[in-house]
Amino acid sequence: MTITMRQVGPCFAAEADGVDQTRPLPREEVDAIHAGMDRYTVLVFHDQRISNEQQPRRAGMHGRGIVSAAEQRAAPDSPRPRCDPSSCAR
């Protein structure tokens, strides 16, 4: 299936269509999702029937998450990537 992306709003974010994340994704679809994240930063996938057990595996396909400042203070030895506030646009 072909993945399509439609920008939402004037700045960033897009709706992604043509993805069934309940099944294993072929490399081409994963690459298209990564390209969409690079271009739009935020992707919205509507109507995905992902179980609580499937969700962490799906999220892990797209890289490791970034912890918030509160999580950094609560778990300073966490191996997860850190958010650098100085890199935020002002």
C-alpha positions as CSV (number, residue, x, y, z in Angstrom):
1,M,0.0,0.0,0.0
2,T,1.2,3.5,-0.8
3,I,1.7,5.9,2.2
4,T,0.5,9.4,1.7
5,M,1.1,12.4,3.9
6,R,-1.0,15.6,4.1
7,Q,0.4,18.6,6.0
8,V,-1.9,19.8,8.8
9,G,-1.6,23.5,9.6
10,P,1.0,26.0,8.5
11,C,4.0,24.9,10.5
12,F,4.4,21.2,11.0
13,A,2.6,17.9,11.4
14,A,1.0,15.6,8.8
15,E,-1.7,13.0,8.6
16,A,-0.3,9.7,7.4
17,D,-2.6,7.4,5.4
18,G,-2.0,4.0,3.9
19,V,-0.3,2.4,7.0
20,D,-1.5,-0.6,8.9
21,Q,0.6,-0.6,12.0
22,T,-1.0,-3.8,13.3
23,R,1.2,-5.8,10.9
24,P,4.9,-5.9,10.3
25,L,5.9,-3.1,8.1
26,P,8.2,-3.6,5.1
27,R,11.4,-1.6,5.0
28,E,10.0,0.8,2.3
29,E,7.1,1.8,4.6
30,V,9.4,2.3,7.6
31,D,11.6,4.5,5.4
32,A,8.6,6.5,4.2
33,I,7.5,7.0,7.8
34,H,11.0,8.2,8.8
35,A,11.1,10.6,5.8
36,G,7.7,11.9,6.9
37,M,9.0,12.5,10.5
38,D,12.1,14.3,9.1
39,R,9.9,16.5,7.0
40,Y,6.9,17.1,9.3
41,T,8.2,16.3,12.8
42,V,4.8,15.0,13.9
43,L,2.8,12.3,12.1
44,V,-0.8,11.4,12.9
45,F,-2.0,7.9,12.1
46,H,-5.8,7.7,12.3
47,D,-7.8,4.5,12.9
48,Q,-4.9,2.3,14.1
49,R,-6.1,-0.6,16.2
50,I,-2.9,-1.2,18.1
51,S,-3.0,-3.1,21.4
52,N,-1.2,-2.0,24.5
53,E,1.2,-4.8,23.9
54,Q,1.9,-3.7,20.3
55,Q,2.4,0.0,21.0
56,P,5.9,-0.2,22.6
57,R,7.1,-2.4,19.7
58,R,5.7,0.1,17.1
59,A,7.3,3.1,18.9
60,G,10.6,1.3,19.1
61,M,10.7,0.9,15.3
62,H,11.1,4.6,15.0
63,G,13.9,5.2,17.4
64,R,14.2,5.7,21.1
65,G,12.0,8.3,22.8
66,I,13.2,11.5,24.4
67,V,12.6,11.9,28.1
68,S,11.1,15.1,29.5
69,A,12.9,17.3,32.0
70,A,10.8,15.9,34.8
71,E,11.7,12.3,33.9
72,Q,15.4,13.4,33.7
73,R,15.3,14.7,37.2
74,A,13.4,11.6,38.5
75,A,15.8,9.1,36.8
76,P,19.1,10.9,36.1
77,D,20.9,7.6,35.1
78,S,18.3,6.7,32.4
79,P,20.0,5.6,29.2
80,R,17.3,7.3,27.1
81,P,18.2,10.3,25.0
82,R,18.0,13.7,26.7
83,C,16.1,16.7,25.6
84,D,18.5,19.7,25.4
85,P,16.4,22.8,26.1
86,S,19.0,25.0,24.4
87,S,18.2,23.3,21.1
88,C,14.6,24.4,21.2
89,A,13.5,27.1,18.7
90,R,12.7,30.4,20.4
